[in-house]
Amino acid sequence: MSEEEYKSLIQKQGVHSFVIVMSTEMMRASVSHDLWLRSLITALASVSVVGLGLAWRNLAKSSELELRLVRAAELNSRLKEMNLAAAGLAHETKNPLNIIRGLAQMMSRREDAPAEVREKARQMVDETDRVTAQLNEFINYSRPREVRRAAVSLRSVVADVARALNYDLEDKQVRLQPFDGELVVEADEQLLRQALFNLVLNAVQAVEPRGEIQISAGRNVTEAFLEIRDNGPGVPPEHRAEIFKPYFTTHENGTGLGLAVVHQIVLVHGWEIECLPHEPRGALFRLTHLKTVPER
């Protein structure tokens, strides 16, 4: 209250009246201090909630990664046992197969042999080649995966796979759209190349002549994903959970180990892979949780 207002009140008071003047400055200061404390407490509580959420998310991610690595370690332990059996199987089987193949080739080339015999001999050669290929696939599948991590350019790996499959692509007139961006991930280059080779070859076998395959990739702050899409018939929903199991195949001439090897490589890296529908037609294989390497 100003001095003029105070004098005006004194002049207006009657004979039996009195004036009470109280200062509100202390009350306003108290209210302002209380509001400031409440705002500070609210801000600290918000920061605590955000920090708790981030800590919980990091803990969940760490637990998920540890679980994937434990699964990979268990798989490698089983593979070591299988590899011993595979080595013995290869030694005991390959030599007889080679002898059978050699004799069948000799029979197929003899001009004095009946045409039916030569045809049966060529079929024997084809069958021994098929069995040998399956044996090699099994040996490859049973080999424990030792990861030698390094900075790997996805564009370089995709280009190598495209060159390796160039004959298959041209033979079927399949159009491949490779990833040509700049993205570097932490991986074993040889294993990553093998996984991508198997996935693209699987797509080549799935699509019709003049089909299309697309390889794409992307990243967030610390992780990347890799996708292989095709416009083939796709994978039925009931088979998507089974397709990575050994000896499960939807291809007539498939061995059923190509995608199983991919799954092994994904596990030992601590990644994830899933088979999804690619609308309006086809299949989509997506690798996630690839660790990115910061650009220099």
Buried (B, 14 or more C-beta within 10 A) or exposed (E): EEEEEEEEEEEEEEEEEEEEEEEEEEEEEEEEEEEEEEEEEEEEEEEEEEEEEEEEEEEEEEEEBEEBBEEBEEBBEEBEEBBEEBEEBBEEEBEEBEEBBEBBBEBBEEEEBEEEEBEBBBEBBEBBEEBBEBBBBBBBBBBBBEBEBEEBBBBEBBBBBBEBBEEBBEEBEBEBEBBEEEBBBBBBBEBBBBBBBBBBBBBBBBBEEEBBBBBBBEBEEEBBBBBBBBBBEBBEEEEBEEBBEBEBBBEEEBBBBBBBBBBBBBBBBBBBBEBBBBEEEBBBBBBBBBBBBEEE
